[in-house]
Amino acid sequence: VQLQASGGGLVPTGDSLRLSCAASARTFSRYVMAWFRQAPGKERDFVAAISWSGASTNYAGSVKGRFTISRDNVKNTVYLQMNSLKPEDTAVYYCAASTSELADLRAPMYGYWGQGTLVTVSS
């Protein structure tokens, strides 16, 4: 499956952004989808994941209550709504797909990755 992330940009602290990730797979609804992020000089971290149906989600503690992951299995797209953005949210955001059954937070469980979209939050 090929993934194409978009929606990043430069925003001030407290603002919002919505990232999108379009998938090429006809069987998109069979993939667990997730967002990860990597800040300069740091490792790639889990942000959020969503199950096949969208009924189950998982969030990193640092974004819980501010970010919302969702998916549209008709449009083959997963979204990340980011509210109340902080400078520490600055990173390249990657979408990923997994054939596992759970909304896993472990990067090795995801076999497919998009190219990343840069989010910069100014202080």
C-alpha positions in Angstrom: 0.0 0.0 0.0 1.2 3.5 -0.8 0.6 6.4 1.6 0.6 10.1 0.9 0.6 12.5 3.8 -0.4 16.1 3.6 -1.6 19.1 5.6 1.5 20.2 7.4 2.5 23.8 7.8 3.7 26.6 10.0 1.2 27.7 12.7 1.4 29.7 15.9 1.0 28.1 19.4 -2.6 27.2 20.2 -3.6 26.9 16.6 -5.0 23.8 14.8 -4.1 21.7 11.8 -5.6 18.7 10.2 -3.3 16.2 8.6 -4.5 13.7 5.9 -3.0 10.5 4.7 -4.4 9.0 1.4 -3.8 5.3 0.8 -3.7 3.5 -2.5 -4.9 0.1 -1.2 -8.2 -1.2 -2.3 -8.3 -3.0 1.0 -7.7 0.1 3.1 -10.3 -0.9 5.6 -8.3 -3.9 6.5 -5.3 -1.9 7.8 -4.7 -0.4 11.2 -3.5 3.1 10.6 -1.3 5.3 12.7 0.5 8.6 12.9 4.1 8.9 14.2 6.3 11.9 14.4 10.0 12.7 14.5 11.4 15.9 15.8 14.9 17.1 14.8 17.6 15.0 16.5 15.1 12.7 18.1 13.6 9.2 17.5 10.4 8.6 15.8 7.6 8.5 18.4 4.0 7.1 18.3 1.2 9.7 18.2 -2.0 7.9 17.5 -3.5 4.8 16.0 -6.9 3.6 14.8 -8.4 0.2 14.2 -9.8 -1.1 11.0 -13.4 0.0 11.7 -12.4 3.2 13.6 -14.0 1.9 16.8 -10.7 1.6 18.7 -8.1 4.3 19.0 -4.9 4.7 20.9 -3.0 8.0 21.8 0.3 9.0 23.2 -0.1 10.7 26.5 1.4 13.9 25.2 -1.4 14.4 22.7 -4.4 12.8 24.4 -7.2 15.3 24.6 -5.7 17.6 21.9 -5.4 15.3 18.9 -8.0 13.1 17.3 -7.4 10.3 14.8 -10.1 9.3 12.4 -10.6 7.5 9.1 -12.9 7.4 6.1 -12.8 3.9 4.6 -14.7 5.1 1.5 -12.1 7.8 0.8 -9.2 5.6 1.8 -8.0 8.4 4.1 -6.9 8.7 7.7 -6.9 12.1 9.4 -5.2 13.6 12.4 -6.9 16.6 13.8 -4.4 18.6 16.0 -5.8 21.2 18.3 -4.0 23.5 20.9 -0.7 23.0 19.2 2.5 23.5 21.2 6.0 24.2 20.0 7.0 20.7 21.2 4.6 19.3 18.6 7.0 20.5 15.9 8.1 17.4 13.9 7.8 15.6 10.7 4.5 13.6 10.9 4.4 10.2 9.2 1.3 8.0 8.6 1.7 4.3 8.7 -0.3 1.1 7.9 -0.3 -2.2 9.6 -2.0 -5.6 9.0 -2.1 -6.3 12.7 -5.4 -6.5 14.5 -4.8 -3.9 17.2 -4.2 -0.1 17.1 -0.6 -0.8 18.0 1.8 1.9 19.2 5.0 0.1 18.2 6.6 1.3 15.0 8.0 -2.1 13.9 4.4 -3.4 13.7 3.8 -1.0 10.7 5.1 -2.2 7.4 4.0 0.7 5.3 5.0 4.3 5.7 4.2 7.6 4.0 6.8 10.3 3.2 6.0 12.6 6.1 4.7 16.1 6.3 6.3 18.9 8.4 4.5 20.6 11.2 6.1 23.6 12.7 4.5 25.4 15.7 6.0 28.8 16.5 6.2 30.1 20.0 
